[in-house]
């Protein structure tokens, strides 16, 4: 059994890992545990946090939102941030680290299935509303953009009764990991790397 620690931003992501992703990975002989760093994600904080728990696992990975990442330079990308995370940790940790940044934030994954959104939230025509947003992003939940006004979580909070820590994991569970993987290429590639650890 491979043990992997997943460093996450906050409670919503921690619950998602525990309730949805960890059971999925356990079927593939991978024991995953989420560890929240309590928000305010930036390179220096990540360096310290990963060092603190790296010895408890065979491997470690990150699951941070691009949108909420602090200290991004102009033109910074998912790939450059992941490289900074990898290069920022002690060299002894690098072989066991899979850095991952979710575009643009966790809530984007929830648009993988507008019907599941609608069945968990109250609001006017949630399914149609979510389908229009998805269509405007090339049917790719990971392309729903990252401005302050139009980030996925901001859209959900404005147009429904969405509560991050409760609804987020519930909706993800209703959608299922396979559907999220089908819709979200970045998320799928991350899981492929994790699954490869057990081969």
N, C-alpha and C positions, 0 to 999 in steps of 0.2 A: 504494500500500500504506500503510495507516494503522498506525502503531506506537504500542502502548499498554504502559505499565509498570504492573504489578500489584503493589502493596505487600502482602506477606503476613506472617503472624505467625511461621511457622517452617518447618522442613524438610518436614513432611508436606504443607502447602499448596503449597510451592514445587514439590515433585515432582508434585503433582496438576496444577498449571498447566502445567508443562513436558511431562508425558507424556500428559495427557488433554485439557485445555482449549485449550492453544496450538495443537495440530494441528487441532482442531475450528474454531477461529477463523481459522486460516490459509486454510482453504477459503473463507472469507468475505472474503478480502483484508484480514485484520487480523493483524498480527504482534504477538503478546503475549509479554512476558517477565516472569517473577516475580522480585521482589527481596525477600528475607526481612529483617525488621527484628530478628529474634532474640528474639521473645517479649516479655513485659512491655509490652504495648501500652497506651499512654495518650496523651492529647491532645498533650502537650508533645513526646513522642518522635516521634509521627506528624508533627507540624509540621516538625521538623528533617529527618526522613527524606524526606518528600515534596519538600522544597525541594532536597535534595541530588541527586535524580535526575530532577526534573521537566523539566530542559532536554534530556534525552536522548530524549524521546518527544513525539509529537504530543499524546497524552493520557495521563492517569494515573488509576488507580482503586485502591481498597482492597478487601481480602478478609480481614477480621478477624472472629473469633468474638465474638458478644455475651457469651457466658459468661466468656471470659478477659479481657475488656476491663477495665482497671484504672481505679479512681476513678469508677465510675458512681455517680451520685446516686440516692437512693431514688426509685423511680418512673421512672427513666430508661428510654427505649425505643430501639428500633433507629433510629427516625426522628430522635429528639433527638440521638443519638450521631452520626448521619450529618451532621446540621446543624452540630454542634460541629466535626466534622472539616473541613467546608467553610469555616466561618467562622474556623477556627483557622489556616488557611494564609494566606500572603501573597496580597493581592488579585490579583496578576498571575498566580497559579496557578489561581485559582478557575474561570475559564472552561474550563480543560482537565481539571478534576477531576470524577470520578464517585465519590463516597464510597459505600462499601457495607459493611454489617455483616451477617454470616451468622447467622441464627437456627437453633439456639442455638449450634451450633458445626459445624465441618466434618463431623464424624462423623455428624451427623444426616442428611446427604445420602446416606450409605451405607445407610440404612434404606429407600431408594427401591425396592430390590429385595431382599427377604429371601433369595431363592434365590441371588443372587450373593454375598451375605454368607456363606451356608452353604457355597458351593462353594470359598470362599477361607479359611475358618476351620474349626478343629476344636473340637468341643464337642457336648454333648448337645442334639439337636433344635434347632439354631440357626435353621432356617427357621421353625418353629412359634413359637419364642421371639420372633424379630424381628417376625413377623406380629402377635403379641399386643401387642407394644409399639406397633407402627404403628396397629393398630386402636384402642388406647387413646388415641391422639393424633389422632383423626378422620382417619386415613389420610394425615396430613400430617407428613412427616419433620421439617419445620421447627417443629413444635409439641412435639416430644419435649423435655421440660422441662429446666430449667437448674440444678437443685439440685446440691449437691456429690455426692450419692449417686446421682442419676438422670440426670445429663448423659449424652448418647449415648456418649461415649468411656469414661466410668466403667462403663457397662453392658457395653460390649464387653470391656473389660479384665477385668471380674469374671466374665463368663460364657463367655469363649472365650480363644483364644491370640493375640488381636489385638495387633499391634505397629504403632503409629501410622505410622511412616515407611515401612514395607514394605507392610503390608496395606492401609492407607488408599488410596493411589494405585492399587494393584492392583484393589481392589474397585470403585472409581469407574470404572476403565477397563472392567471387566467389565460394569458396569451401562450405561455409555454416557451421554453428555451429554443426548441426547434424552429418555431415560427419567427422568433426574434433573430435567430441566426440566418434564416432565409432572407430576411429583410435588411439586415444590418451587416454589411461586409466586414467592417472593422471589428465588430464584436465577434463575428464568426472566426476571423483570423486569429484573434486573441485566444479563443477557446481551442482552436486547432493546436496552437503552441502548447497550451496547458495539457491537452490530451496527449500530445507527443511525449510528455514526460513519463508516461506510464508504459510506453512501448519498449 
